[in-house]
Amino acid sequence: MRVLVTGASGFVGRHLLPRLAEAGHAPVALLLPDEAAPPWIAACGAEVVRGDVTRLAAFGGVAKDCGAVVHLAAAVGYGQRLEHCLRLNRNGTAHVAHAAREAGARRFVHLSSVSVYGRVAERSLDEESPLRKTGDPYGDTKIDAERILAAHAARDELDLTVLRPTVIYGPGDVRFLGKLVENLRGGRAAIIGSGDNRVDAVHVRDVANLVVRALAEPAAVGRVYNVAHPANPTWNELIRSVADALGVPPPSRHLPYPAAFALAAALEARAWLRGGEPRLTRYAVRVVGRRYHYPVTRAERELGFAPQVPLLAGVREVLGAASPAATRG
């Protein structure tokens, strides 16, 4: 089956395209009109089509002859403005859904996020939990995107599956470990809170495998799935492992959650005034400093989801790929 992948040149797309090809699909990579094709696109035999999800007029025909669409394109990372998130996450999703409907590509897998739950701590958040806007441009517009797609599915225009992963990491990622490595090497790292809460992260290969499985499984149509590793270590264990890999001492300081949140807000304000990125963000404090639980029972039962990459092994892989010297000692 020809499968159109938006965001094909991004971090998840880099791992998904070859996995689709291995599964017998013909991946079709959507790139911007003037975007250079990364080498992994040709390496897996993917066809390239050109378009801009933010501009419906420049998006027609990209899903022609495709049987499915996997929608990865999104505004992610620090400093995303609401206007940009609305243009890409909300309006872009509407445009992709329109293109899929016009081309008759009914099968649609959308990569959303657990951010749609609003970062509610200390409770189990399964797929039936309410979606909660918090003023975060990313999470709020991911909710908008899901609602747009759900409306198409309710009109029997799309056979929709929504995946809600936790933080995705793996080779090629620059967000999950970057600031932690920088702060450990600079001796500025501290553990937020007790550090006993488990890390909410899932390896990109496990996400790519689940996308392929969802495409193949008729029972996935009309379903939403949390995507997380159910047996991750704690932040204390992760930080010690990264410090050992870098050959630096692990931090001994613990920063209470309220103090860390206030510090992050101040660092963000300074970065906004001076330019650049802060070494700590409020988003990171929320992710690291509180306990969340996103059960994956539904994906395990209906799709046979069983993550294959343990977090500490995956982190060592990322550090080794970034710098062979990082794992010496």
C-alpha positions as CSV (number, residue, x, y, z in Angstrom):
1,M,0.0,0.0,0.0
2,R,1.2,3.5,-0.8
3,V,1.4,5.4,2.5
4,L,1.8,9.2,2.6
5,V,3.9,10.4,5.5
6,T,3.8,14.0,6.5
7,G,6.8,15.3,8.5
8,A,8.8,12.6,6.7
9,S,12.1,14.4,7.1
10,G,11.7,14.8,10.9
11,F,12.9,12.6,13.7
12,V,10.0,10.1,13.8
13,G,9.8,10.1,10.0
14,R,13.4,9.1,9.7
15,H,12.6,5.8,11.5
16,L,9.2,5.2,10.2
17,L,9.9,5.4,6.4
18,P,12.3,2.4,6.4
19,R,10.0,0.4,8.7
20,L,7.1,1.0,6.3
21,A,9.2,-0.3,3.5
22,E,10.2,-3.3,5.5
23,A,6.6,-4.1,6.1
24,G,5.9,-4.1,2.3
25,H,4.4,-0.7,2.0
26,A,5.4,2.0,-0.5
27,P,6.3,5.0,1.6
28,V,5.6,8.5,0.1
29,A,7.5,11.2,1.8
30,L,5.9,14.7,1.9
31,L,8.6,17.4,1.8
32,L,8.3,21.2,1.6
33,P,8.6,22.6,-1.9
34,D,12.2,23.8,-1.4
35,E,13.3,21.2,1.2
36,A,16.4,19.1,0.4
37,A,15.6,15.4,0.7
38,P,17.5,13.8,3.5
39,P,19.6,10.7,2.5
40,W,17.5,8.2,4.4
41,I,14.5,8.9,2.1
42,A,16.3,7.6,-1.0
43,A,17.9,4.8,1.0
44,C,14.5,3.2,1.8
45,G,13.2,3.8,-1.7
46,A,10.5,6.3,-0.7
47,E,8.8,8.5,-3.3
48,V,9.0,12.2,-2.7
49,V,6.0,14.5,-3.2
50,R,6.1,18.3,-2.5
51,G,3.6,20.4,-0.5
52,D,3.1,22.6,2.5
53,V,0.6,21.4,5.1
54,T,0.0,25.0,6.2
55,R,-1.1,26.1,2.7
56,L,-4.1,24.2,1.3
57,A,-3.5,25.7,-2.1
58,A,0.0,24.2,-2.2
59,F,-1.1,20.8,-1.0
60,G,-3.5,19.5,-3.6
61,G,-2.9,16.0,-5.0
62,V,-0.1,14.9,-2.6
63,A,-2.2,11.9,-1.4
64,K,-3.1,10.7,-5.0
65,D,-3.1,6.9,-5.3
66,C,-2.3,6.5,-1.5
67,G,-4.3,4.1,0.6
68,A,-3.2,5.6,3.9
69,V,-1.8,8.7,5.5
70,V,0.4,8.9,8.6
71,H,0.4,12.4,9.9
72,L,3.5,13.3,11.8
73,A,4.1,16.9,10.9
74,A,3.7,19.2,14.0
75,A,5.3,22.2,15.7
76,V,7.3,20.8,18.6
77,G,10.1,22.0,20.9
78,Y,10.8,25.0,23.1
79,G,9.5,28.4,22.2
80,Q,6.6,27.5,19.9
81,R,4.2,30.4,19.5
82,L,0.5,29.9,19.5
83,E,0.2,31.3,16.0
84,H,2.7,28.8,14.6
85,C,1.0,25.9,16.5
86,L,-2.4,26.9,15.1
87,R,-1.0,27.1,11.6
88,L,0.8,23.8,11.7
89,N,-0.9,21.6,14.3
90,R,-4.5,22.7,13.9
91,N,-4.9,24.1,10.4
92,G,-2.2,21.8,8.9
93,T,-4.1,18.8,10.2
94,A,-7.3,20.0,8.7
95,H,-5.5,20.4,5.3
96,V,-4.0,16.9,5.5
97,A,-7.4,15.5,6.3
98,H,-8.9,17.3,3.4
99,A,-6.2,16.0,1.0
100,A,-6.7,12.4,2.3
101,R,-10.5,12.7,1.8
102,E,-10.1,14.2,-1.7
103,A,-7.7,11.4,-2.7
104,G,-9.8,8.6,-1.2
105,A,-7.0,7.7,1.3
106,R,-9.4,6.6,4.1
107,R,-6.9,5.0,6.4
108,F,-5.4,7.7,8.6
109,V,-3.0,7.4,11.5
110,H,-2.4,10.5,13.5
111,L,0.5,11.0,15.9
112,S,-0.8,13.1,18.8
113,S,0.6,13.3,22.3
114,V,-0.2,12.7,26.0
115,S,0.0,16.5,26.3
116,V,-3.7,16.5,25.3
117,Y,-4.5,15.3,28.9
118,G,-3.1,18.6,30.3
119,R,-0.3,17.2,32.4
120,V,-2.5,15.9,35.2
121,A,-0.2,14.3,37.8
122,E,-0.7,11.6,40.4
123,R,-3.6,9.8,38.6
124,S,-4.0,7.2,35.8
125,L,-4.9,8.7,32.5
126,D,-6.2,6.1,30.1
127,E,-7.6,6.9,26.6
128,E,-11.1,7.8,27.9
129,S,-9.7,10.5,30.2
130,P,-10.9,14.0,29.3
131,L,-8.8,16.3,27.1
132,R,-7.8,19.4,28.9
133,K,-6.5,22.7,27.5
134,T,-4.0,24.5,29.7
135,G,-2.8,27.4,27.6
136,D,0.2,25.4,26.3
137,P,0.2,26.1,22.5
138,Y,1.4,22.6,21.7
139,G,-1.0,20.6,23.8
140,D,-4.0,22.8,23.1
141,T,-3.5,22.7,19.3
142,K,-3.0,18.9,19.5
143,I,-6.4,18.8,21.1
144,D,-7.8,20.9,18.2
145,A,-6.2,18.5,15.7
146,E,-7.7,15.4,17.3
147,R,-11.2,17.0,17.3
148,I,-10.9,18.0,13.6
149,L,-10.0,14.4,12.7
150,A,-12.7,12.9,14.9
151,A,-15.3,15.0,13.1
152,H,-14.1,13.6,9.7
153,A,-14.2,10.1,11.1
154,A,-17.7,10.7,12.5
155,R,-18.8,11.6,9.0
156,D,-17.4,8.3,7.8
157,E,-14.7,10.2,5.7
158,L,-11.6,8.7,7.4
159,D,-10.8,5.4,9.1
160,L,-8.9,7.0,12.0
161,T,-6.4,5.8,14.6
162,V,-4.9,8.2,17.0
163,L,-1.6,7.5,18.9
164,R,-0.8,9.5,22.0
165,P,2.9,8.9,22.9
166,T,4.9,10.2,25.8
167,V,8.2,11.8,25.0
168,I,9.8,10.1,22.0
169,Y,13.6,9.6,22.0
170,G,16.2,7.7,20.0
171,P,18.9,8.2,17.5
172,G,18.6,11.6,15.8
173,D,16.7,13.1,18.7
174,V,18.1,16.4,20.0
175,R,15.5,17.3,22.6
176,F,15.1,14.6,25.2
177,L,18.7,14.2,26.4
178,G,20.4,17.4,25.1
179,K,19.8,19.7,28.0
180,L,20.4,16.9,30.6
181,V,23.8,16.2,29.0
182,E,24.7,19.9,28.8
183,N,23.8,20.5,32.5
184,L,25.6,17.3,33.7
185,R,28.8,18.3,31.8
186,G,28.6,21.8,33.1
187,G,28.1,20.7,36.7
188,R,24.7,22.5,36.9
189,A,22.4,19.6,37.0
190,A,20.0,19.0,39.9
191,I,17.3,16.4,40.5
192,I,13.8,18.0,40.5
193,G,11.8,16.7,43.4
194,S,12.6,13.3,44.8
195,G,13.6,11.8,41.4
196,D,11.6,8.6,42.3
197,N,9.0,9.1,39.6
198,R,9.3,7.0,36.5
199,V,10.5,8.5,33.2
200,D,7.7,9.0,30.6
201,A,9.6,8.2,27.4
202,V,9.3,5.7,24.6
203,H,11.9,4.8,21.9
204,V,11.2,5.9,18.4
205,R,11.6,2.4,17.0
206,D,8.8,1.2,19.3
207,V,6.6,4.1,18.0
208,A,7.4,3.3,14.4
209,N,6.6,-0.4,14.9
210,L,3.2,0.5,16.5
211,V,2.3,2.8,13.6
212,V,3.0,-0.1,11.2
213,R,0.9,-2.4,13.4
214,A,-2.0,0.0,13.6
215,L,-2.0,0.3,9.8
216,A,-2.3,-3.5,9.5
217,E,-4.9,-4.1,12.2
218,P,-8.6,-3.4,11.3
219,A,-9.5,-3.3,14.9
220,A,-7.4,-0.2,15.3
221,V,-9.8,1.9,13.2
222,G,-11.8,4.3,15.4
223,R,-9.4,3.8,18.4
224,V,-7.1,5.9,20.4
225,Y,-4.0,4.5,22.0
226,N,-1.5,5.7,24.7
227,V,2.0,4.9,23.7
228,A,4.5,4.5,26.6
229,H,7.0,2.1,28.0
230,P,5.3,0.5,31.0
231,A,8.6,-0.5,32.8
232,N,10.8,2.6,32.6
233,P,13.3,3.4,35.4
234,T,13.1,6.4,37.7
235,W,14.7,9.8,36.9
236,N,17.3,9.1,39.6
237,E,18.3,5.9,37.8
238,L,18.3,7.6,34.4
239,I,20.4,10.5,35.5
240,R,22.9,8.2,37.2
241,S,23.2,6.2,34.0
242,V,23.7,9.2,31.8
243,A,26.3,10.7,34.2
244,D,28.2,7.3,34.2
245,A,28.2,7.3,30.4
246,L,29.5,10.8,30.3
247,G,32.2,10.1,32.9
248,V,30.9,12.8,35.3
249,P,29.6,12.6,38.8
250,P,25.8,12.4,39.2
251,P,24.1,15.4,40.8
252,S,23.5,15.3,44.6
253,R,21.3,18.4,44.8
254,H,17.5,18.1,44.9
255,L,15.5,21.1,43.8
256,P,11.9,21.2,45.1
257,Y,9.3,21.3,42.3
258,P,8.0,24.9,43.1
259,A,11.5,26.3,43.2
260,A,12.4,24.5,39.9
261,F,9.3,25.8,38.2
262,A,10.0,29.4,39.3
263,L,13.7,29.1,38.2
264,A,12.5,27.8,34.8
265,A,10.1,30.7,34.4
266,A,13.0,33.1,35.1
267,L,15.3,31.4,32.7
268,E,12.7,31.4,30.0
269,A,12.1,35.2,30.5
270,R,15.8,35.8,30.3
271,A,16.1,33.7,27.1
272,W,13.2,35.6,25.6
273,L,14.9,38.9,26.2
274,R,18.4,37.8,25.2
275,G,17.6,35.2,22.6
276,G,18.6,31.5,22.6
277,E,17.1,28.7,24.7
278,P,17.0,28.4,28.5
279,R,18.8,25.5,30.1
280,L,15.6,24.6,32.0
281,T,12.0,25.1,30.9
282,R,8.7,24.9,32.7
283,Y,7.7,22.1,30.3
284,A,10.8,20.1,31.4
285,V,10.0,20.7,35.0
286,R,6.5,19.4,34.6
287,V,7.7,16.4,32.7
288,V,10.5,15.5,35.2
289,G,9.2,16.7,38.5
290,R,5.8,15.1,38.7
291,R,4.4,11.6,38.6
292,Y,2.3,10.6,35.6
293,H,0.7,7.3,34.6
294,Y,-0.4,6.6,31.0
295,P,-1.5,3.0,30.9
296,V,-1.0,1.1,27.6
297,T,-3.3,-1.8,28.4
298,R,-5.4,-1.1,25.3
299,A,-2.5,-1.1,22.9
300,E,-1.1,-4.2,24.5
301,R,-4.5,-6.0,24.2
302,E,-5.6,-4.9,20.8
303,L,-2.3,-4.4,18.9
304,G,0.1,-6.6,20.8
305,F,2.1,-3.6,21.8
306,A,5.3,-4.7,23.6
307,P,8.1,-2.1,23.6
308,Q,11.4,-3.7,22.7
309,V,13.9,-1.0,23.8
310,P,14.5,-0.6,27.5
311,L,15.1,3.1,28.4
312,L,18.6,2.8,29.7
313,A,19.8,0.7,26.7
314,G,18.1,3.2,24.4
315,V,19.8,6.2,26.1
316,R,23.2,4.5,25.8
317,E,22.5,4.0,22.1
318,V,21.7,7.7,21.7
319,L,24.8,8.8,23.6
320,G,27.0,6.5,21.6
321,A,25.6,7.7,18.3
322,A,26.0,11.3,19.3
323,S,29.6,10.9,20.4
324,P,31.6,7.6,20.7
325,A,33.6,9.3,23.4
326,A,30.5,9.8,25.5
327,T,30.5,6.2,26.7
328,R,34.1,5.9,27.6
329,G,35.1,5.2,31.1
